[in-house]
Amino acid sequence: MLNVSRDASAEEIREAWRSMAVLLHPDKQPIALKSQAEARFRAVQRAYEVLSDEEKRAVYDHLGLRALGQSWALTTTRDNHAPDARQMRMELERAAMRKAAEDAEALVKSRGDFECRLDASTLFCHAGRVPRKLGSTGPLRLSERLNRVGCTQLVGRHGFEVPVGQNSRATLNAQMISRAGAGAGNLIGSIKTQWSPRLWSEFNCTALKPHVATAKAHWDLNQLSFFTFVATQQSLAAPPDLNVTYGQRLSSKSTLTGFTSFKLGHYVLPLTSWGAGVPLMQQEPPSITIGLTSQSAPDKGWTAQTTVSSLGPALSLSRGTRLALLGGARIKSGISIGAAQGVDVSLFAERRVTESTKLMLGLSAGIPRPGLTLRIRVSRLGQKLSVPVLISPEFRSDLALGFLIIPAAALLALEHFYLKPSKRSRITNRLRELRGRNKLLIRERLEAAKEARLVLNNSARLKARRAWDSNGLLVLSALYGRKEHFGRALGEAEEEEVLLGAQQVASRDLEEVYREAWQGTHVVGAQEIEEEEEEGVDVWDVRIPLQALAHRDQITIHGGRAKSSLLGFFDPCMGERKHLLVRYLFRGRLHQVIINDVEQLTLPLRAHQV
């Protein structure tokens, strides 16, 4: 309301209050507008009282206007002195963090990951490869193919995490696996400690046989390099497997990072026999991996790496990005080529279906093995369900092409016929409910904005006349609301024609443009104002309150907050994204700017010139 920045000093707040108080003082208004002016004057006075009180200002800055109606009395410090503004802000930040942590814990208390592997290769293989009962004759029926579809492996993992002290967190996970009629399970406990902002460690251990212990550590040497260490102990009969990784950002101006990983695999400790004679334990060969990675965003990046081991060299490349299609689906692709495993190719697409549910569809292929696999995964609030479906034990180009086209077409159809319409309908219903619940509040704010515009009218017109005479900053039109309706409200049809309309205005006689903007003939009471906005257009005319903010041929509205709280402004489309359009004259030249709701407005600027 006072149009000051969040970090404004007491002197800046006082000057802004004096300026608004002079502008809105009831004694300076006509008799017909005294009551409206008094209401606006009291609101400005209330804003000044809040911002000039350190305790109230701290509450307002961190918790908003509603929190001012509650009691926020803070205890005294150990030396029995009242806390200063810094201590109050720290206490309020801690309270907000505790509340956010409690909300997160209430929302997601545990995490689970379940995987069900299906073998559906009999649905697509040649009829001669489908086992049949003895004595069966005739063509192969679909029911016989379906009878051979089954689950080959079931894996389940579930766990929860609790804080232990200020810098540590403990996790308990249970996992089970069932394969070919046999099953096993185990409990895994882990504790992760953040020793410093640059160093953390994690220790994992199984509670049941087979006993496996893992120790991890990550150390940021500086802002550009890091070091990771992983040790895995599978049996006391052999030394632990060691994996050491060193990474270095290649430039401080980009995210491109190079890394080198050394994996010792199975080895025998020199000068001892520790590690010899363990034929039943899985013995991985030593390897060296060198690669590059770049992550420009959480969903956008790429990784390229090459591995050299006794099994032969291997090369892999993966890339992730986000498409504008399919509602901003996340696409991840990868290819791996190695002397031992052959060629593996994968392509995955993930999209948010609801606010808390994600759906992923993907296809992976291997030559010569493991064939063709369709992967489906559903994630919701920390719980994941994965269903890999084996389509063919060997690579088949016809099935690969079909299972690329069919899921893509299914996703496009789902997006076009269900997701987009349902999202649009859901948003429309929510907005309708929101506006219905706040109908009285919206009406009150509308009336308050109309009153403020009436009160500011004389001052704005006086400033406009002075600006015209001195060739200064003169606001011709200003609209606040939905960007898509600006052209309609200006009589320029579509949104893309707003710039064209500004160019047409620039080609007209400027005095005629000024008269149209500031010398209307519609009279309400003793004030000249324009006709109200067209019904159903989600925009609000803020030309008068914006011109009233002009000071020494400059207008500044600080960013970081919605502009609907400014004097004379009104939110005409509650719950929707809003913009501000301003057309103005400065030094005889037409300017135009469109900014979003929380962006700072500074007039005039040469970049705005049409």
Helices and strands as residue ranges (DSSP letters): H 10-24, G 26-28, G 31-33, H 34-52, H 54-63, G 66-69, H 85-107, E 111-119, G 121-123, G 127-129, H 142-147, E 150-164, E 168-179, E 182-196, E 199-206, E 213-220, E 225-233, E 241-249, E 257-263, E 287-297, E 300-309, E 312-322, E 330-338, E 342-352, E 357-367, E 371-380, E 383-392, H 397-414, I 415-419, H 420-437, H 439-470, E 474-481, G 483-485, H 486-489, G 495-497, H 498-506, H 510-518, E 523-524, E 527-528, E 539-541, H 543-548, E 555-557, G 563-565, E 579-586, E 589-596, E 601-603, G 606-608
